């Protein structure tokens, strides 16, 4: 999923970018409202994070113009002010959610995941796709961004879902590190050598009964992984 972040504060924008890329999202950055509108038209993101107070065009103006083109794309407003009028104006313009600065990483992640779930559900309504697949003793629900085992729900990120999907599609075969990087991160990604290992380690802690003795995702030393 591609997210456009329009935020004039470099540190806030960079922090959100790092966080969301780790969650598996593709990020487009804009430091002002005019550029945000241009990038929206050029790159057609799947949803948008808009700061209200920006140079060139403010978030309200950007939202208004985008809504003329697309009434459905999810929009999350950010504001340094926590006043009711800001929320009212934003929601009346068609925003899906509103966050006041400063905000916590966990809150941002939760709100982004909620928006992602709504987006994925709406996108899949008319598409004949498999809604879930079985991965060992787990059932994976891509649209819900989760897995279930014996009625217990395990929340997963988009990137974690894609790792499981790649291994599932190549069941009983060795999936090389390059194959995983291409499938999960994309052909143009230049990975750090530890990136994949860190994601697999985190994923094992979530889905394996014993992460130290994994049975769902097995390491093939020097090559990759196998399910």
Secondary structure, 3 states (H helix, E strand, C coil): CEEEEECCCHHHHHHHHHHHHHCCCEEEEECCHHHHHHHHHHHCCCEEEEECCCCCCCHHHHHHHHHHHCCCCEEEEEECCCCHHHHHHHHHCCCCEEEECCCCHHHHHHHHHHHHHHHHHHHHCCCCCCCCEEECCEEEECCCCEEEECCEEEECCHHHHHHHHHHHHCCCCCEEHHHHHHHHHCCCCCCCCCHHHHHHHHHHHHHCCCHHHCCCCEEECCCEEEC
